[in-house]
């Protein structure tokens, strides 16, 4: 997992190395302070035969040298170290999110139907951000702390070997403590992250559906449900906090024993005149330089467990396989005319479920330019069937061909470039109306956008809005009515002008007057291209060249409106139920 993460870090090895070198200088400069203390005590304060003026002169000289180091040299070193570290880590996170978003774009509708949007967002935002600690801490600060420890030990061994050995007596206990807690904290951190993602997923759903909550006046009930989810996160967070506190308690206790050993043994050496007071003072000062990084390493281990647990979740998302993907030898589909052949197609959402076919042995030939309507009771499989054509899902058995080419043999991008789709639940992004229409063909001119809106019977209401085509529609188009959103979605199709249209309840949200107006335009648009229409309102499809009745995942009837009415079968029953 770390090796995979390092693939994102690899392009920045050079700048990370420079940052570490600057960091060594930044952390190394303070290591001079204990030497200053030793010099001040032994060479100035306790030195024999020096006059007061000489002592003051020596003190001023040494302070001026250190002032230059700390006032002139260290500030730019500190700035560049912090800036380069933050800049590099943020660029790495940018690269990860960019690739992760591209991966999410390639996942099929099946993935999104089985996963909460809030949890997916949590992985892309929260978990990727948490991996930043691995860069800042694991790749930079840990090494700097280790270098600081090594430099401090070198100086301490040069000052006094015996006292230096006394200083590192606690190291084995410290290493065991870090090892003991690291694995446990990793599991606790992973559990905490998952619980937080569940909270975010719950909030995302409820905020999107706040009108449902209010319409049923179930605010209290939803508060109780949120409290249950939130309490689960609290439990996991407290469990994580408890083990974090244990780790700090144990390690800090170990490092607190170190100074007692050094001060006791050092004092004995001074009393036996084997050590000067200045060197002992310097040793005590170096203990903080030695044990401070050790304590930070414990803190770092906690941060690293969070980062590694987040890596687990990030790469878990990266590892989700593509249900729908291009074959190795897939080529772009060539000049599409619009002949669709559905050959013995069966489909189920869960391929491991042997008893739950959504579609069963569907056979249908749709000539170029023909309008085919799919009707039937809800849940019969109409929308599932048309979802197979753009390969939102792949067929479980059989094949779908366009102009004789199996759609699994061509690239998904080229296939969808030739389809215009208006879904049953139309989503508008929180951009302007113009930008939402341009999604179908981003390089279109303003005149083309205007014409598409006019043909979709949307231009008039758009111009009545305060900012016209620049009006922002809010999240999911919340500022527009259902009919207005539907007409903008239809305008997208007019703009794209594809050879094949798929209209899944395309006029269901329109009022009768708008529906009547736009139906004439849809008839005109579909006259020279293949059009598939899913409809519950049968009055909108009586003009279709062929009407296909789907019941329980199978075709029960097929023919023109007049043919099916004459049969007095399922279609006639639906027609009569609607009072037409």
C-alpha positions as CSV (number, residue, x, y, z in Angstrom):
1,X,0.0,0.0,0.0
2,X,2.8,2.4,0.9
3,X,4.6,1.4,-2.3
4,X,1.5,2.3,-4.2
5,X,1.3,5.6,-2.5
6,X,4.9,6.3,-3.2
7,X,4.0,6.3,-6.9
8,X,2.3,9.6,-6.4
9,X,5.3,10.9,-4.4
10,X,7.9,9.8,-6.9
11,X,7.7,12.9,-9.2
12,X,8.5,15.0,-6.1
13,X,11.5,13.1,-4.8
14,X,13.9,15.9,-5.7
15,X,11.9,18.7,-3.9
16,X,11.3,16.4,-0.9
17,X,15.1,15.8,-0.7
18,X,15.8,19.5,-0.8
19,X,13.1,20.1,1.9
20,X,14.7,17.5,4.1
21,X,18.2,19.1,3.7
22,X,16.8,22.5,4.6
23,X,15.0,20.9,7.5
24,X,18.3,19.4,8.8
25,X,19.7,22.9,8.8
26,X,16.6,24.2,10.5
27,X,16.6,21.5,13.2
28,X,20.4,21.5,13.5
29,X,20.8,25.2,14.4
30,X,19.0,24.9,17.8
31,X,21.5,22.1,18.7
32,X,24.1,24.8,19.1
33,X,22.3,26.3,22.2
34,X,23.5,23.6,24.7
35,X,27.1,24.2,23.5
36,X,26.6,27.9,24.2
37,X,25.4,27.0,27.7
38,X,28.5,24.9,28.3
39,X,30.8,27.6,26.9
40,X,29.1,30.3,29.0
41,X,29.4,28.3,32.2
42,X,32.9,26.8,31.8
43,X,34.7,29.4,29.8
44,X,33.1,32.6,31.1
45,X,31.3,32.1,34.4
46,X,33.6,29.6,36.1
47,X,36.8,30.4,34.2
48,X,39.7,31.3,36.4
49,X,41.9,34.4,35.9
50,X,39.5,36.4,33.7
51,X,38.7,40.0,34.6
52,X,35.1,41.2,34.6
53,X,35.5,43.2,31.3
54,X,37.1,40.2,29.6
55,X,34.1,38.0,30.6
56,X,31.6,40.7,29.3
57,X,33.6,41.0,26.0
58,X,33.6,37.3,25.4
59,X,29.9,37.1,26.2
60,X,29.0,39.8,23.7
61,X,31.1,38.3,21.0
62,X,29.6,34.8,21.3
63,X,26.0,36.3,21.6
64,X,26.6,38.4,18.4
65,X,27.6,35.2,16.5
66,X,24.6,33.4,17.7
67,X,22.3,36.4,17.0
68,X,23.4,36.4,13.4
69,X,22.7,32.6,13.1
70,X,19.2,32.9,14.7
71,X,18.1,36.3,13.3
72,X,19.6,36.3,9.8
73,X,20.1,32.6,8.8
74,X,17.3,30.7,10.5
75,X,14.2,32.7,9.5
76,X,14.6,32.2,5.7
77,X,15.5,28.5,6.4
78,X,12.3,28.2,8.4
79,X,10.2,29.8,5.7
80,X,11.5,27.7,2.8
81,X,11.2,24.5,4.8
82,X,7.6,25.2,5.7
83,X,6.6,26.5,2.3
84,X,8.2,23.7,0.3
85,X,6.8,21.0,2.6
86,X,3.2,22.4,2.4
87,X,3.5,23.0,-1.4
88,X,4.8,19.6,-2.1
89,X,2.3,17.7,0.0
90,X,-0.7,19.7,-1.4
91,X,0.5,19.0,-5.0
92,X,0.6,15.3,-4.2
93,X,-2.9,15.4,-2.7
94,X,-4.0,17.2,-5.9
95,X,-2.6,14.4,-8.0
96,X,-4.3,11.7,-5.9
97,X,-7.7,13.5,-6.0
98,X,-7.4,14.1,-9.8
99,X,-6.7,10.4,-10.4
100,X,-9.4,9.3,-7.9
101,X,-12.0,11.5,-9.6
102,X,-11.1,10.1,-13.0
103,X,-11.5,6.6,-11.5
104,X,-14.9,7.6,-10.1
105,X,-16.0,8.8,-13.5
106,X,-15.2,5.3,-14.9
107,X,-17.2,3.4,-12.3
108,X,-20.6,2.1,-13.5
109,X,-24.1,2.9,-12.2
110,X,-24.0,-0.3,-10.2
111,X,-21.3,1.1,-7.9
112,X,-23.2,4.2,-7.2
113,X,-26.4,2.3,-6.6
114,X,-24.6,0.2,-3.9
115,X,-22.6,3.0,-2.2
116,X,-23.7,6.1,-0.3
117,X,-22.6,9.3,-2.0
118,X,-21.5,10.9,1.3
119,X,-19.2,8.0,2.0
120,X,-17.6,8.3,-1.4
121,X,-17.1,12.0,-0.9
122,X,-15.6,11.3,2.5
123,X,-12.9,9.1,1.0
124,X,-12.1,11.7,-1.7
125,X,-12.0,14.6,0.7
126,X,-11.3,13.5,4.3
127,X,-9.2,10.3,3.7
128,X,-7.1,11.8,1.0
129,X,-6.4,14.8,3.2
130,X,-5.5,12.5,6.1
131,X,-2.7,10.9,4.0
132,X,-1.0,14.3,4.0
133,X,0.4,13.4,7.4
134,X,2.3,10.5,5.8
135,X,4.1,13.1,3.6
136,X,4.6,15.8,6.2
137,X,5.4,13.4,9.0
138,X,6.5,10.1,7.5
139,X,8.6,11.4,4.6
140,X,9.9,14.6,6.2
141,X,9.5,15.2,9.9
142,X,10.3,11.6,11.0
143,X,13.6,11.8,9.1
144,X,14.4,15.2,10.5
145,X,13.7,14.0,14.1
146,X,15.9,11.0,13.5
147,X,18.7,13.2,12.1
148,X,18.3,15.5,15.1
149,X,18.6,12.5,17.5
150,X,21.7,11.3,15.6
151,X,23.4,14.8,15.7
152,X,22.5,15.2,19.3
153,X,24.0,11.8,20.2
154,X,27.2,12.5,18.2
155,X,27.7,15.7,20.2
156,X,26.8,14.0,23.5
157,X,29.3,11.2,22.9
158,X,31.9,13.7,22.1
159,X,31.2,15.5,25.3
160,X,31.1,12.4,27.5
161,X,30.8,8.8,26.5
162,X,29.6,7.4,29.8
163,X,26.9,10.0,30.2
164,X,25.8,9.5,26.6
165,X,25.3,5.8,27.2
166,X,23.3,6.6,30.3
167,X,21.1,8.8,28.1
168,X,20.1,6.0,25.7
169,X,19.4,3.3,28.4
170,X,15.6,3.9,27.8
171,X,15.7,3.4,24.0
172,X,14.8,-0.3,24.0
173,X,11.8,0.4,26.2
174,X,10.8,3.2,24.0
175,X,11.0,1.1,20.8
176,X,8.9,-1.6,22.3
177,X,6.3,0.9,23.4
178,X,6.0,2.4,19.9
179,X,5.8,-1.1,18.3
180,X,3.1,-2.3,20.8
181,X,0.8,0.6,20.2
182,X,1.3,1.2,16.5
183,X,-0.7,-1.8,15.2
184,X,-3.5,-1.3,17.7
185,X,-3.9,2.3,16.8
186,X,-4.0,1.5,13.1
187,X,-7.1,-0.7,13.5
188,X,-8.7,1.8,15.9
189,X,-8.1,4.6,13.4
190,X,-9.6,2.7,10.5
191,X,-12.7,2.1,12.5
192,X,-12.9,5.7,13.5
193,X,-12.6,6.8,9.8
194,X,-15.3,4.4,8.7
195,X,-17.7,5.7,11.4
196,X,-17.0,9.3,10.4
197,X,-17.8,8.4,6.8
198,X,-21.1,6.9,7.9
199,X,-22.0,10.2,9.7
200,X,-21.1,12.1,6.5
201,X,-23.1,9.8,4.4
202,X,-26.2,10.1,6.7
203,X,-25.9,13.9,6.6
204,X,-25.6,14.0,2.8
205,X,-28.7,12.0,2.3
206,X,-30.8,13.9,4.9
207,X,-29.7,17.3,3.7
208,X,-30.6,16.4,0.1
209,X,-34.0,15.0,1.3
210,X,-34.8,17.7,3.9
211,X,-38.1,18.4,2.2
212,X,-39.2,14.8,2.7
213,X,-38.3,15.0,6.4
214,X,-40.2,18.3,6.8
215,X,-43.2,17.1,4.8
216,X,-43.7,14.1,7.2
217,X,-42.8,16.1,10.3
218,X,-40.2,13.5,11.4
219,X,-37.5,15.9,12.5
220,X,-37.5,14.3,16.0
221,X,-37.3,10.8,14.5
222,X,-34.4,11.8,12.2
223,X,-32.6,13.4,15.1
224,X,-32.8,10.1,17.0
225,X,-31.4,8.3,13.9
226,X,-28.6,10.8,13.5
227,X,-27.8,10.5,17.2
228,X,-27.4,6.7,16.8
229,X,-25.0,7.2,13.9
230,X,-23.2,10.0,15.6
231,X,-22.9,8.0,18.9
232,X,-21.3,5.2,16.9
233,X,-18.7,7.6,15.7
234,X,-18.3,8.9,19.3
235,X,-17.7,5.4,20.6
236,X,-15.1,4.7,17.9
237,X,-13.4,8.1,18.5
238,X,-13.3,7.6,22.3
239,X,-11.8,4.1,21.8
240,X,-9.2,5.6,19.5
241,X,-8.5,8.5,22.0
242,X,-8.1,6.0,24.9
243,X,-5.4,4.0,23.1
244,X,-3.7,7.2,22.0
245,X,-3.7,8.4,25.6
246,X,-2.2,5.0,26.6
247,X,0.6,5.4,24.1
248,X,1.5,8.9,25.2
249,X,1.3,7.9,28.9
250,X,3.7,4.9,28.5
251,X,6.2,6.7,26.2
252,X,6.2,9.9,28.1
253,X,6.8,8.0,31.4
254,X,9.7,6.2,29.7
255,X,11.3,9.4,28.4
256,X,10.7,11.2,31.8
257,X,12.9,8.5,33.5
258,X,15.8,9.4,31.2
259,X,16.6,12.8,32.7
260,X,16.6,11.3,36.2
261,X,19.3,8.8,35.2
262,X,21.4,11.5,33.4
263,X,21.1,14.1,36.2
264,X,21.9,11.5,38.9
265,X,24.8,9.9,37.1
266,X,26.1,13.3,35.8
267,X,26.1,14.8,39.3
268,X,28.1,11.9,40.5
269,X,30.7,12.5,37.8
270,X,30.9,16.2,38.6
271,X,31.4,15.4,42.3
272,X,34.2,13.0,41.4
273,X,35.6,15.8,39.2
274,X,35.3,13.6,36.0
275,X,32.9,16.2,34.4
276,X,32.5,19.9,34.4
277,X,29.4,21.8,35.5
278,X,29.1,23.3,32.0
279,X,29.2,19.9,30.2
280,X,26.5,18.6,32.7
281,X,24.3,21.6,31.9
282,X,24.8,21.1,28.2
283,X,23.9,17.4,28.6
284,X,20.7,18.3,30.5
285,X,19.9,20.8,27.6
286,X,20.6,18.1,25.0
287,X,18.2,15.7,26.8
288,X,15.3,17.8,25.5
289,X,16.8,17.8,22.0
290,X,17.0,14.0,22.3
291,X,13.8,13.1,24.1
292,X,11.7,15.9,22.4
293,X,12.1,14.2,19.0
294,X,11.3,10.8,20.6
295,X,8.1,12.2,21.9
296,X,7.3,13.7,18.5
297,X,8.0,10.3,17.0
298,X,5.2,8.8,19.2
299,X,2.9,11.6,18.1
300,X,4.0,10.9,14.5
301,X,3.2,7.2,14.9
302,X,-0.4,8.3,15.9
303,X,-0.6,10.5,12.8
304,X,0.9,7.8,10.6
305,X,-1.7,5.3,11.8
306,X,-4.4,7.7,10.7
307,X,-2.7,8.2,7.4
308,X,-2.2,4.5,6.8
309,X,-5.8,3.8,7.7
310,X,-6.9,6.5,5.3
311,X,-4.6,5.0,2.6
312,X,-6.5,1.7,3.2
313,X,-9.8,3.4,2.4
314,X,-8.4,5.5,-0.5
315,X,-6.9,2.5,-2.3
316,X,-9.9,0.5,-1.4
317,X,-11.8,2.9,-3.6
318,X,-9.1,2.8,-6.3
319,X,-9.4,-1.0,-6.3
320,X,-13.1,-1.0,-7.1
321,X,-13.2,-2.8,-10.5
322,X,-14.9,-1.4,-13.5
323,X,-18.1,-3.2,-14.3
324,X,-18.3,-1.5,-17.7
325,X,-15.0,-0.9,-19.5
326,X,-13.5,-0.9,-22.9
327,X,-12.0,-4.1,-24.3
328,X,-8.3,-4.1,-25.1
329,X,-9.0,-3.9,-28.8
330,X,-12.1,-1.7,-28.6
331,X,-12.3,0.9,-31.4
332,X,-14.5,4.0,-31.7
333,X,-17.9,3.3,-33.2
334,X,-18.1,4.3,-36.8
335,X,-20.7,6.6,-38.4
336,X,-23.8,5.7,-36.5
337,X,-27.0,5.5,-38.5
338,X,-29.1,4.1,-35.7
339,X,-30.1,0.5,-36.4
340,X,-30.4,-1.2,-33.0
341,X,-30.6,-5.0,-32.5
342,X,-31.4,-6.4,-29.1
343,X,-30.6,-10.1,-29.4
344,X,-31.9,-12.5,-26.7
345,X,-30.9,-10.1,-23.9
346,X,-31.2,-11.0,-20.2
347,X,-30.1,-8.8,-17.4
348,X,-29.9,-8.7,-13.6
349,X,-28.2,-6.2,-11.3
350,X,-26.5,-8.9,-9.2
351,X,-24.9,-11.6,-11.4
352,X,-24.7,-13.9,-8.4
353,X,-28.5,-13.9,-7.9
354,X,-29.8,-16.8,-10.0
355,X,-33.5,-16.0,-9.4
356,X,-33.8,-12.3,-10.0
357,X,-33.6,-11.5,-13.7
358,X,-34.8,-8.0,-14.4
359,X,-35.0,-8.7,-18.1
360,X,-35.5,-12.1,-19.7
361,X,-34.8,-13.1,-23.3
362,X,-35.6,-9.7,-24.9
363,X,-35.5,-9.7,-28.7
364,X,-36.1,-6.6,-30.7
365,X,-35.1,-5.1,-34.0
366,X,-35.3,-1.3,-34.3
367,X,-34.7,0.0,-37.9
368,X,-32.9,3.4,-38.6
369,X,-35.2,6.4,-37.9
370,X,-37.9,4.4,-36.1
371,X,-39.5,5.6,-32.9
372,X,-40.1,2.8,-30.4
373,X,-42.0,3.3,-27.2
374,X,-41.6,1.0,-24.1
375,X,-44.7,0.9,-21.9
376,X,-45.9,-1.2,-19.0
377,X,-46.4,-1.2,-15.2
378,X,-43.7,0.3,-13.0
379,X,-40.9,-2.2,-12.2
380,X,-41.4,-4.1,-15.4
381,X,-37.9,-3.4,-16.7
382,X,-38.4,-0.6,-19.2
383,X,-35.8,1.8,-17.8
384,X,-33.4,-1.0,-17.2
385,X,-33.6,-2.0,-20.9
386,X,-32.8,1.5,-22.2
387,X,-30.0,1.8,-19.6
388,X,-28.2,-1.1,-21.3
389,X,-27.9,0.8,-24.6
390,X,-25.5,3.5,-23.3
391,X,-23.8,0.7,-21.2
392,X,-24.7,2.1,-17.9
393,X,-24.8,-1.6,-17.2
394,X,-23.7,-4.5,-19.3
395,X,-26.1,-7.3,-20.4
396,X,-25.9,-10.5,-18.4
397,X,-26.6,-12.6,-21.5
398,X,-27.2,-11.9,-25.2
399,X,-26.0,-8.8,-27.1
400,X,-27.0,-5.3,-28.2
401,X,-25.8,-4.2,-31.6
402,X,-25.8,-0.8,-33.3
403,X,-25.4,-0.9,-37.0
404,X,-24.2,-4.5,-36.7
405,X,-21.5,-3.6,-34.1
406,X,-21.8,-5.2,-30.6
407,X,-21.7,-2.2,-28.2
408,X,-19.2,-4.1,-26.0
409,X,-16.7,-4.1,-28.9
410,X,-16.6,-0.3,-29.2
411,X,-15.3,2.4,-26.8
412,X,-17.8,3.5,-24.3
413,X,-17.0,7.2,-25.0
414,X,-17.7,6.9,-28.7
415,X,-20.9,5.0,-28.0
416,X,-22.3,7.6,-25.7
417,X,-21.2,10.5,-28.0
418,X,-23.8,9.2,-30.4
419,X,-26.6,9.0,-27.8
420,X,-28.8,11.7,-26.5
421,X,-30.4,10.8,-23.2
422,X,-33.0,12.5,-21.0
423,X,-33.4,10.5,-17.9
424,X,-36.4,10.1,-15.6
425,X,-34.6,11.9,-12.8
426,X,-32.8,14.9,-14.4
427,X,-29.9,16.3,-12.5
428,X,-28.8,19.9,-13.0
429,X,-25.6,21.2,-11.6
430,X,-25.4,24.4,-9.5
431,X,-24.1,26.4,-12.5
432,X,-25.9,28.7,-14.9
433,X,-28.6,27.5,-17.2
434,X,-26.3,28.1,-20.1
435,X,-23.6,25.9,-18.6
436,X,-26.1,23.2,-17.9
437,X,-27.2,23.1,-21.5
438,X,-23.6,23.2,-22.7
439,X,-22.9,20.0,-20.9
440,X,-24.2,18.2,-24.0
441,X,-21.7,19.9,-26.3
442,X,-19.3,22.2,-24.5
443,X,-17.9,23.9,-27.6
444,X,-21.3,25.1,-28.8
445,X,-22.0,28.8,-29.7
446,X,-24.5,31.0,-27.8
447,X,-26.7,30.8,-30.9
448,X,-26.8,27.0,-30.8
449,X,-27.7,27.1,-27.1
450,X,-30.4,29.6,-27.8
451,X,-31.8,27.4,-30.6
452,X,-31.7,24.3,-28.5
453,X,-33.6,26.0,-25.7
454,X,-36.2,27.3,-28.1
455,X,-36.8,23.9,-29.6
456,X,-37.2,22.5,-26.1
457,X,-39.8,25.2,-25.2
458,X,-37.4,26.5,-22.6
459,X,-36.4,29.9,-24.0
460,X,-39.4,31.8,-22.9
461,X,-39.2,30.9,-19.2
462,X,-35.4,31.3,-19.2
463,X,-35.7,34.9,-20.5
464,X,-38.2,35.7,-17.8
465,X,-35.6,34.9,-15.1
466,X,-33.7,37.8,-13.6
467,X,-30.3,36.8,-15.2
468,X,-31.7,34.9,-18.2
469,X,-29.3,32.2,-19.4
470,X,-26.8,33.2,-16.7
471,X,-29.2,32.4,-13.9
472,X,-27.7,29.9,-11.5
473,X,-30.1,27.0,-10.8
474,X,-28.9,25.9,-7.3
475,X,-27.9,22.4,-6.3
476,X,-29.7,19.8,-8.4
477,X,-31.7,22.7,-10.0
478,X,-33.6,23.5,-6.8
479,X,-34.5,27.0,-7.9
480,X,-36.4,25.7,-10.9
481,X,-39.7,23.8,-11.2
482,X,-39.8,20.2,-12.2
483,X,-41.1,21.1,-15.7
484,X,-38.4,23.8,-16.2
485,X,-35.6,21.3,-15.2
486,X,-37.0,18.8,-17.6
487,X,-37.1,21.2,-20.5
488,X,-33.4,22.2,-19.9
489,X,-32.5,18.5,-19.9
490,X,-34.4,18.1,-23.2
491,X,-32.6,21.2,-24.5
492,X,-29.3,19.4,-24.0
493,X,-30.5,16.6,-26.3
494,X,-31.5,19.1,-29.0
495,X,-28.0,20.7,-28.7
496,X,-26.2,17.4,-29.0
497,X,-28.3,16.4,-32.0
498,X,-27.3,12.7,-31.9
499,X,-28.4,9.9,-34.2
500,X,-30.0,8.0,-31.4
501,X,-32.3,9.4,-28.7
502,X,-33.3,7.8,-25.4
503,X,-36.2,9.6,-23.7
504,X,-36.9,8.0,-20.3
505,X,-40.1,9.8,-19.2
506,X,-38.8,12.9,-21.0
507,X,-42.1,14.8,-20.7
508,X,-43.4,13.4,-17.4
509,X,-42.8,16.6,-15.4
510,X,-44.3,19.0,-18.0
511,X,-47.8,20.5,-17.7
512,X,-50.3,19.5,-20.4
513,X,-49.8,22.7,-22.4
514,X,-46.0,22.5,-22.4
515,X,-46.2,18.8,-23.2
516,X,-48.4,19.4,-26.2
517,X,-46.0,22.0,-27.5
518,X,-42.9,20.0,-27.0
519,X,-44.4,16.8,-28.3
520,X,-44.6,18.3,-31.8
521,X,-40.9,19.2,-31.5
522,X,-40.0,15.8,-30.3
523,X,-41.8,14.3,-33.3
524,X,-39.9,16.5,-35.6
525,X,-36.6,15.7,-34.0
526,X,-37.2,12.0,-34.1
527,X,-38.3,11.9,-37.7
528,X,-34.8,11.2,-39.1
529,X,-33.2,9.4,-36.2
530,X,-33.8,6.4,-34.0
531,X,-35.7,7.2,-30.8
532,X,-36.4,5.1,-27.8
533,X,-39.1,6.4,-25.5
534,X,-40.0,5.1,-22.0
535,X,-43.4,6.3,-21.0
536,X,-46.1,5.8,-18.5
537,X,-48.4,8.4,-20.0
538,X,-49.6,6.5,-23.1
539,X,-51.0,9.6,-24.8
540,X,-47.4,10.7,-25.5
541,X,-46.5,7.6,-27.5
542,X,-49.5,6.8,-29.6
543,X,-47.6,8.2,-32.6
544,X,-44.7,5.8,-32.2
545,X,-43.8,3.4,-35.0
546,X,-43.7,0.5,-32.6
547,X,-45.0,0.2,-29.1
548,X,-43.4,-2.5,-26.9
549,X,-45.3,-3.7,-23.8
550,X,-42.9,-5.1,-21.1
551,X,-44.3,-7.0,-18.2
552,X,-42.1,-8.8,-15.6
553,X,-39.0,-8.3,-17.7
554,X,-40.4,-9.8,-20.9
555,X,-42.1,-8.5,-24.0
556,X,-45.8,-9.4,-23.8
557,X,-47.0,-7.3,-26.8
558,X,-45.6,-5.3,-29.7
559,X,-47.1,-3.3,-32.5
560,X,-48.5,0.1,-33.4
561,X,-51.1,1.9,-31.2
562,X,-54.0,0.8,-33.4
563,X,-52.7,-2.8,-33.6
564,X,-52.4,-3.1,-29.8
565,X,-55.8,-1.5,-29.2
566,X,-57.4,-4.0,-31.5
567,X,-55.8,-6.9,-29.5
568,X,-57.6,-5.9,-26.3
569,X,-54.6,-7.1,-24.3
570,X,-52.2,-5.6,-21.8
571,X,-51.8,-2.3,-23.7
572,X,-55.5,-1.8,-24.0
573,X,-55.9,-2.4,-20.3
574,X,-53.2,0.3,-19.5
575,X,-54.9,2.7,-22.0
576,X,-58.3,2.2,-20.4
577,X,-56.9,2.6,-16.8
578,X,-55.5,6.0,-17.8
579,X,-59.0,7.0,-19.1
580,X,-57.8,7.8,-22.6
